[in-house]
Amino acid sequence: MKKNSHTIILFYKYTHIEDPVVLLGSQKALCAKLGLTGRGIIAHEGINMTFEGTDANIELYLKDLLSDPRFSDTHIKKSEGTGKAFPKLSIKVRKEIVTLGLGEQDFSPEETTGTHLPPEELHKWFAEGKEFEIVDMRNDYEHAIGHFRGSILPPLENFRDLPKVLPILEPLKEKTVLTVCTGGVRCEKASGYLVKQGFKDVYQLDGGIVSYMEKYKNDDFQGKLYVFDERVAMTFTPDEKRTVIGKCFKCTSSSENYVNCANLMCHKHFICCANCLSSSGDAFCGEKCEKIYADRPAVLG
C-alpha cells in the first residue's frame, strides 16, 4: 500500500432496506469521517455506491460495511484512484437503485434475475466458441467507446428505455443470452426483466465488465470501459495492443475524446475529435442544439 495512494470502490447489493433514511444518515457520517468522495443511492431495494478515498480509509469503510449482515457478501470492485475522481460526496435516497421505471410491473432481482455467470466461465465460453448472444445493457454513449466483441448494442439513451427496445431483442428469446454492464447492477434488473418477458436462457456477467477485465486483459473486450467519474474511461491493455473503436460523432474518425454538448439544456455526452471542436472548444450534438445556442439571448454586462 503506497502512502497517500487512492482506491475507487464500486459495489451494489439488492437487499431489503427497512428505513433508507436511517442508512443514509449513517453512510453520510461514515464517509465524511473518512474523507470519502463519490456517489451513492439507497432505496428500499438496496444500495448502489461508488466511492474514492485513501487506501487506508477505503479499507476502514469496507470493514464497517461488510460487518453489516445485510451487506456481508457484497461483491466489491476496486480500481486505482487519482484522489480527484469525484468532486464531492453525494448520497441520496431514491425509489430504485437503477431506474427501470416499471411501476406496478416492478419486481425484485432477489426473486427474479438471470443466472450469474462468473468471469472465468465467460472466458471459457469465448475460448470454446460457445454459441451465445451478448446484450450490452449500458447507455449508447457508454458502449460507443468500448464493448465486447460481437455484442448486440441496443439504442438505450437511458436504462429505463429497456422496455422500448424489447422488440429488437425478441428474436433472442430461444437463444442463450448474456447481459453485461459496467459493474453488474443494471444487469440484475435487465436480465430479470428478460426472464419476465419469456426469454428462456438468460445469464448476467457476475460483477460486470469491470470484474471480467480485471482478470482477462485481452481482445474479448475492445476499446475502453466508460466509467462515471473524472477518469471518463478505463483502459486495461497497453495502447499498442488496444483497438480504438470510438468514432467521432461528427466526422466518424477514430477518437476516444468525450465532450458535453455546449447547449446546457441538452448537455449530451458524446465523442468528438479534436479536429471537429471549434476554436472555442464548443461542440454540439446536432444542428438543433447549435442553433439554440447561437440564438440564445446575449448576456448583458
C-alpha positions, 0 to 999 in steps of 0.5 A, a space after each residue: 500500500 503506497 502512502 497517500 495512494 487512492 482506491 475507487 470502490 464500486 459495489 451494489 447489493 439488492 437487499 431489503 432496506 427497512 428505513 433508507 433514511 436511517 442508512 443514509 444518515 449513517 453512510 453520510 457520517 461514515 464517509 465524511 469521517 473518512 474523507 470519502 468522495 463519490 456517489 451513492 443511492 439507497 432505496 428500499 431495494 438496496 444500495 448502489 455506491 461508488 466511492 474514492 478515498 485513501 487506501 487506508 480509509 477505503 479499507 476502514 469503510 469496507 470493514 464497517 460495511 461488510 460487518 453489516 449482515 445485510 451487506 456481508 457478501 457484497 461483491 466489491 470492485 476496486 480500481 486505482 484512484 487519482 484522489 480527484 475522481 469525484 468532486 464531492 460526496 453525494 448520497 441520496 435516497 431514491 425509489 430504485 437503485 437503477 431506474 427501470 421505471 416499471 411501476 406496478 410491473 416492478 419486481 425484485 432481482 432477489 426473486 427474479 434475475 438471470 443466472 450469474 455467470 462468473 468471469 472465468 466461465 465467460 472466458 471459457 465460453 469465448 475460448 470454446 466458441 460457445 454459441 451465445 448472444 451478448 446484450 450490452 445493457 449500458 447507455 449508447 454513449 457508454 458502449 460507443 467507446 468500448 464493448 465486447 466483441 460481437 455484442 448486440 448494442 441496443 439504442 438505450 439513451 437511458 436504462 429505463 428505455 429497456 422496455 422500448 427496445 424489447 422488440 429488437 431483442 425478441 428474436 433472442 428469446 430461444 437463444 442463450 443470452 448474456 447481459 453485461 454492464 459496467 459493474 453488474 447492477 443494471 444487469 440484475 434488473 435487465 436480465 430479470 426483466 428478460 426472464 419476465 418477458 419469456 426469454 428462456 436462457 438468460 445469464 448476467 456477467 457476475 460483477 460486470 465488465 469491470 470484474 471480467 477485465 480485471 482478470 482477462 486483459 485481452 481482445 474479448 473486450 475492445 476499446 475502453 470501459 466508460 466509467 462515471 467519474 473524472 477518469 471518463 474511461 478505463 483502459 486495461 491493455 497497453 495502447 499498442 495492443 488496444 483497438 480504438 473503436 470510438 468514432 467521432 460523432 461528427 466526422 466518424 474518425 477514430 477518437 476516444 475524446 468525450 465532450 458535453 454538448 455546449 447547449 446546457 439544456 441538452 448537455 449530451 455526452 458524446 465523442 468528438 475529435 479534436 479536429 471537429 471542436 471549434 476554436 472555442 472548444 464548443 461542440 454540439 450534438 446536432 444542428 438543433 442544439 447549435 442553433 439554440 445556442 447561437 440564438 440564445 439571448 446575449 448576456 448583458 454586462 
